[in-house]
């Protein structure tokens, strides 16, 4: 009986020790798992945060690139607009600028600005007697020419083919122009004198050049040219071989529009 009780107590003690060991091992495992868990969670969170920051930086970079592209587009559009406006301005200013340059220099045989009647009389009163004699002996023939550009359906002709004049004498001539199209057309003319070296002595008192002329369908008008040749022409050695001049006009189309009867 006693030996039986001793054996039972030994088995109970052994079972208790085994249970205690199992509990201790479980506690150790749980503690290790608890210590390792935050490390795993912390590493995953860091990777997630890093990815979020990268996406935010990429989005910010794209937004900045878009803003820069829009700014450059606006600047380019402004430059192009300014260029177009400048070119249009130059186009409209080219005719009067060309006219002023040619009238001041006689370039290309362009005629000069005419003096007033008072200026002409004063010059004639003060000029030497030999100049007056040379003027009286010098007779010139002025021929007239008319041209139009290929895109203009006009008929443009000088009313007279030529006139005879002397230096200092005021002379009147006419050109006739007719619109042969079925639309109202606006044109502007340029002019020159040949030989070119004589252009500096050719002065216009009245002229239709560089002024827009609007003709209705089939309309025809006469346009006067009032001019004189400087008296100094008669005493210029470079003009000794010049006995005739040609005044030429060329019409260019400015605009074309459908005619409306009012």
Residue, then its C-alpha position, 0 to 999 in steps of 0.5 A: x500500500x505504501x509503495x503504491x502511494x509512493x509510485x502515484x506521488x512520483x507520477x503526479x510530480x513528473x506530470x506537474x513538472x512536464x506541465x510547468x515546462x510546457x507553460x514556460x516554453x509557451x510563455x517564451x515562444x509568446x514573448x519572442x513572437x511579441x518582440x518580433x511582431x512590431x519589427x515586421x509591422x514597422x518594416x512594412x509600414x516603412x515600405x508603405x510610407x516610402x512608396x507614398x512619398x515617391x508617388x507624391x514626389x512624382x505627382x508634384x514633378x508632373x504638375x510642375x512640368x505641366x505648369x512650365x509647359x503651359x507657361x512656355x506655350x503662353x509665352x510662345x503664343x504672345x511672341x507669335x501674336x506680337x510678330x503677326x501684329x508687327x508684320x501687319x503693321x510693317x505691311x501697312x507702313x511699307x507704302x508710305x515709308x517707301x514713298x518718303x524714302x524715294x521722294x527724299x532720295x530719288x531712288x529708282x527714278x522716283x519723283x520728288x516733292x514739288x515746291x510751292x508756287x511761291x518757292x518756284x517764283x522766288x527761285x526763278x527770280x534769283x537764278x542767273x541769266x544763263x540758267x534762264x537761257x538754258x531753260x528756254x532752249x531745252x525742250x523735253x518729251x515726257x512719255x506715259x506708261x501704265x501697268x497693272x498686276x496680273x491679279x487685277x481685272x482693270x484696264x489702265x491706260x494713259x489718256x495721252x501717249x506723250x507731251x512736250x514741255x520745258x524745265x520749270x513748266x507746269x504740265x497736266x496729263x491724265x490716266x484712265x482706269x476702268x474696273x472690268x470685273x463684277x466686284x468692287x475693287x480697291x487698288x493703289x499705284x506706285x510710280x517711277x521715272x526713267x532714266x533713273x538719274x532724271x527722277x530727282x528733277x521730276x516733281x509732282x504737284x498733284x498725283x493719284x499715286x499711293x492713294x487707294x482708288x475704289x472702283x465699282x463694277x464697270x466704273x471708269x474714272x480719269x485721274x490727273x497728274x500735274x507735274x513739272x521738271x526742275x529748271x536745274x535740269x537744263x544746267x546739269x551736265x549729267x542731263x545733257x544726253x537726256x531729251x525724253x523721260x518716261x513716267x510709269x505707274x503700276x496698279x496693285x490690288x488692295x482688296x476685292x468685295x461683292x458690290x451691293x447696290x445702295 
